[in-house]
Amino acid sequence: MNRRGVQSEDEALRFLRRKGLMLEERNYTCRLGEIDLVMRDGAILVFVEVRMRRNHSFGAAAESITPRKRARLLAAARHYLAGRRALPACRFDAVLIDNDGAPEWIKDAFGE
């Protein structure tokens, strides 16, 4: 991952911690995909995709979460959950950072 990507994830992590979420795992990777942040929001397990765009030539941060990317995130989340006895309530959030602005937190970003 490049330096800007790491900085964006660091910023998103600080932002979400200030909102009361607790980190469970960072950069969970399996053959199906990667999840930037796995966090807890109370009893809810939250899979977080962090997207940063400094230049809108290729669209805003939200537009970079394509259907293919969503499918890979869902597959990686299923893999993450596969080893658990009891499945917790889960949701997918996105933290979008455009042009070094304040992070935008979208809860239940995928409606899954």
PAZAPA-4460 file (N, C-alpha, C; in steps of 0.05 Angstrom, whole numbers, plus 32768, in hexadecimal, padded with zeros to 4 digits):
% residues 112
    n_x    n_y    n_z   ca_x   ca_y   ca_z    c_x    c_y    c_z   seq   type   mol
   8011   7FE9   8000   8000   8000   8000   8012   8019   8000     1      M     A
   800A   802D   7FF2   801A   8045   7FF1   8017   8056   800A     2      N     A
   8028   806A   800D   8029   807B   8025   800E   808A   8029     3      R     A
   8003   8094   8013   7FE9   80A2   8015   7FD3   8090   801F     4      R     A
   7FD3   8077   8015   7FBF   8064   801D   7FC1   805E   803B     5      G     A
   7FD9   805B   8045   7FDE   8056   8061   7FD5   806E   8072     6      V     A
   7FDB   8086   8068   7FD3   809F   8076   7FB5   80A1   8077     7      Q     A
   7FA8   809B   8061   7F8B   809C   8060   7F7E   8088   8074     8      S     A
   7F89   8070   8075   7F7E   805D   8088   7F83   8066   80A4     9      E     A
   7F9B   8071   80AA   7FA1   807C   80C4   7F8D   8091   80CC    10      D     A
   7F87   80A3   80B9   7F74   80B9   80BE   7F58   80AE   80C3    11      E     A
   7F50   809A   80B3   7F35   808E   80B7   7F34   8080   80D2    12      A     A
   7F49   8072   80D9   7F49   8064   80F3   7F47   8077   810A    13      L     A
   7F56   808D   810A   7F54   80A1   811F   7F38   80AD   8120    14      R     A
   7F2D   80B3   8109   7F12   80BE   8107   7EFD   80AB   8113    15      F     A
   7EFE   8092   810C   7EEB   807E   8116   7EEE   8079   8134    16      L     A
   7F07   8079   813D   7F0C   8076   815A   7F00   808D   8169    17      R     A
   7F02   80A5   815F   7EF6   80BC   816C   7ED8   80B9   816D    18      R     A
   7ECC   80AB   815A   7EAF   80A6   815A   7EA7   808E   816B    19      K     A
   7EBB   8082   8178   7EB5   806C   818B   7EB9   8050   8181    20      G     A
   7EC1   804C   8168   7EC6   8031   815E   7EE1   8027   8168    21      L     A
   7EE3   800D   816A   7EFC   8000   8174   7F07   7FEE   815E    22      M     A
   7F21   7FF0   8159   7F2F   7FE0   8145   7F30   7FC3   814D    23      L     A
   7F28   7FB2   813A   7F2B   7F95   813E   7F42   7F8A   812D    24      E     A
   7F43   7F94   8114   7F59   7F8C   8102   7F5C   7FA0   80EC    25      E     A
   7F75   7FA2   80E3   7F7B   7FB5   80CD   7F87   7FA6   80B6    26      R     A
   7F7F   7FAC   809E   7F88   7FA0   8085   7F85   7F82   8086    27      N     A
   7F6D   7F78   808B   7F68   7F5C   808A   7F69   7F54   806D    28      Y     A
   7F7A   7F40   8067   7F7E   7F38   804B   7F7A   7F1A   8049    29      T     A
   7F6C   7F12   8034   7F69   7EF6   802D   7F6A   7EF4   800F    30      C     A
   7F68   7EDC   8004   7F6A   7ED9   7FE7   7F52   7EE7   7FD8    31      R     A
   7F3D   7EED   7FE7   7F25   7EF9   7FDB   7F25   7F17   7FDA    32      L     A
   7F36   7F23   7FEB   7F37   7F40   7FEB   7F43   7F4B   8005    33      G     A
   7F40   7F65   800A   7F4B   7F71   8022   7F36   7F84   802E    34      E     A
   7F36   7F85   8048   7F25   7F97   8057   7F38   7FAB   8066    35      I     A
   7F34   7FC4   8061   7F46   7FD8   806C   7F46   7FD8   808B    36      D     A
   7F2E   7FDA   8096   7F2B   7FDB   80B3   7F13   7FC9   80BB    37      L     A
   7F18   7FB9   80D0   7F02   7FAA   80DC   7EFF   7FB6   80F8    38      V     A
   7EE8   7FC1   80FE   7EE4   7FCF   8117   7ECB   7FC6   8125    39      M     A
   7EC8   7FCE   813E   7EB0   7FC8   814E   7EA3   7FE2   8154    40      R     A
   7E89   7FE3   8150   7E78   7FF9   8157   7E63   7FEE   816B    41      D     A
   7E6B   7FED   8184   7E5B   7FDE   8198   7E5C   7FC1   8191    42      G     A
   7E45   7FB4   818E   7E44   7F98   8188   7E46   7F92   816A    43      A     A
   7E47   7FA7   815A   7E47   7FA4   813C   7E63   7FA2   8132    44      I     A
   7E69   7F8F   8121   7E82   7F8C   8114   7E80   7F9D   80FA    45      L     A
   7E93   7FAF   80F6   7E92   7FC1   80E0   7EAA   7FBD   80CD    46      V     A
   7EA4   7FB7   80B4   7EB9   7FB5   80A0   7EBB   7FD0   8092    47      F     A
   7ED2   7FDC   8092   7ED5   7FF8   8089   7EE7   7FF8   8070    48      V     A
   7EDD   8004   805B   7EED   800A   8043   7EF5   8028   8044    49      E     A
   7F0E   802D   8042   7F19   8048   8042   7F20   8050   8025    50      V     A
   7F15   8066   801C   7F1B   806F   8000   7F24   808C   8001    51      R     A
   7F39   8091   7FF4   7F44   80AC   7FF3   7F49   80B4   7FD6    52      M     A
   7F42   80CD   7FD0   7F47   80D9   7FB6   7F52   80F5   7FBA    53      R     A
   7F69   80FA   7FAF   7F74   8115   7FB0   7F6D   8124   7F97    54      R     A
   7F66   8116   7F82   7F60   8122   7F68   7F46   8116   7F5E    55      N     A
   7F34   8126   7F55   7F1A   811C   7F4C   7F1A   8115   7F2E    56      H     A
   7F31   8114   7F22   7F32   810D   7F05   7F26   80F2   7F00    57      S     A
   7F28   80E0   7F13   7F1E   80C5   7F10   7F05   80C1   7F22    58      F     A
   7EF8   80D7   7F2A   7EE0   80D5   7F3A   7EE6   80D9   7F58    59      G     A
   7ED1   80DC   7F67   7ED3   80E0   7F84   7ED9   80C5   7F92    60      A     A
   7EE0   80C6   7FAB   7EE7   80AE   7FBB   7ED0   809A   7FBA    61      A     A
   7EB8   80A3   7FBE   7EA1   8090   7FBE   7E9E   8081   7FA4    62      A     A
   7EA3   808F   7F8E   7EA1   8082   7F73   7EB5   806C   7F6F    63      E     A
   7ECA   806C   7F7F   7EDF   8057   7F7B   7ED8   803D   7F88    64      S     A
   7EC1   803B   7F96   7EB8   8022   7FA1   7EA6   8015   7F8C    65      I     A
   7EB1   8006   7F7A   7EA3   7FFB   7F64   7E94   7FE1   7F6C    66      T     A
   7E82   7FD8   7F5C   7E74   7FBE   7F63   7E88   7FA7   7F67    67      P     A
   7E9D   7FA7   7F57   7EB2   7F92   7F5A   7EC0   7F95   7F75    68      R     A
   7EC6   7FAD   7F7D   7ED3   7FB2   7F97   7EC0   7FA9   7FAE    69      K     A
   7EA7   7FB0   7FAB   7E93   7FA8   7FBF   7E92   7F8A   7FC2    70      R     A
   7E92   7F7C   7FAB   7E91   7F5E   7FAC   7EA9   7F53   7FBA    71      A     A
   7EC0   7F5E   7FB5   7ED9   7F55   7FC2   7ED8   7F5A   7FE0    72      R     A
   7ECD   7F71   7FE8   7ECB   7F77   8004   7EB7   7F64   8012    73      L     A
   7EA1   7F5E   8005   7E8E   7F4B   8010   7E9A   7F30   8013    74      L     A
   7EA9   7F27   7FFF   7EB6   7F0C   8000   7ECA   7F0B   8016    75      A     A
   7EDA   7F20   8019   7EEE   7F21   802E   7EE1   7F21   804A    76      A     A
   7ECB   7F2F   804D   7EBD   7F30   8066   7EB1   7F14   806D    77      A     A
   7EA7   7F07   8059   7E9C   7EEC   805E   7EB3   7ED9   8067    78      R     A
   7ECA   7EDC   805B   7EE2   7ECD   8062   7EEA   7ED3   807F    79      H     A
   7EEA   7EEC   8086   7EF1   7EF5   80A1   7EDE   7EE9   80B6    80      Y     A
   7EC4   7EE7   80AF   7EB0   7EDD   80C1   7EAF   7EBE   80C2    81      L     A
   7EBB   7EB1   80AF   7EB7   7E94   80AC   7EC1   7E84   80C4    82      A     A
   7ED5   7E8E   80D2   7EDF   7E7F   80E9   7ED1   7E84   8103    83      G     A
   7EBC   7E94   8103   7EAE   7E9B   811C   7E97   7E88   8121    84      R     A
   7E93   7E82   813B   7E7D   7E71   8143   7E63   7E80   8141    85      R     A
   7E62   7E98   814C   7E4A   7EA8   814B   7E4F   7EC0   8139    86      A     A
   7E3D   7EC5   8127   7E41   7EDC   8115   7E36   7EF5   8122    87      L     A
   7E46   7F0A   8125   7E3D   7F23   8130   7E2D   7F32   811B    88      P     A
   7E1E   7F46   8125   7E12   7F59   8112   7E29   7F68   8104    89      A     A
   7E26   7F6C   80EA   7E3B   7F78   80DB   7E30   7F8E   80C9    90      C     A
   7E42   7FA0   80C1   7E3B   7FB4   80AC   7E55   7FBC   809E    91      R     A
   7E51   7FC8   8087   7E67   7FD2   8076   7E65   7FF1   8076    92      F     A
   7E7A   7FFD   807F   7E7C   801A   807E   7E92   8023   806B    93      D     A
   7E91   803C   8063   7EA6   8047   8053   7EAE   8062   8060    94      A     A
   7EC8   8067   805F   7ED2   8081   8067   7EDF   808D   804E    95      V     A
   7ED4   80A3   8046   7EDD   80B0   802D   7EEC   80C9   8033    96      L     A
   7F03   80CC   8026   7F14   80E3   802B   7F1A   80EF   800F    97      I     A
   7F0F   8107   800A   7F13   8114   7FF1   7F24   812D   7FF5    98      D     A
   7F38   8130   7FE5   7F49   8149   7FE4   7F51   8152   8000    99      N     A
   7F5B   813F   8010   7F64   8146   802B   7F4F   8153   803C   100      D     A
   7F36   814F   8036   7F20   815A   8047   7F1B   8148   805F   101      G     A
   7F08   8150   806E   7F00   8140   8085   7EF4   8125   807C   102      A     A
   7EF9   8110   808A   7EEE   80F6   8082   7ED0   80F7   8083   103      P     A
   7EC4   80E9   8070   7EA7   80E6   806F   7EA1   80C8   8075   104      E     A
   7E91   80C4   808A   7E8B   80A9   8093   7E70   80A1   8089   105      W     A
   7E6F   808C   8079   7E55   8082   806F   7E50   8067   807D   106      I     A
   7E3D   8067   808F   7E35   804E   809C   7E24   803E   808A   107      K     A
   7E27   8023   808B   7E17   8011   807B   7E19   8019   805D   108      D     A
   7E31   801E   8054   7E36   8029   803A   7E2B   8017   8023   109      A     A
   7E2A   7FFD   8027   7E22   7FEB   8011   7E06   7FE0   8015   110      F     A
   7DFA   7FE6   802B   7DDF   7FDB   8030   7DDF   7FBD   8033   111      G     A
   7DF5   7FB2   803B   7DF7   7F94   803E   7DF4   7F8D   805B   112      E     A
***
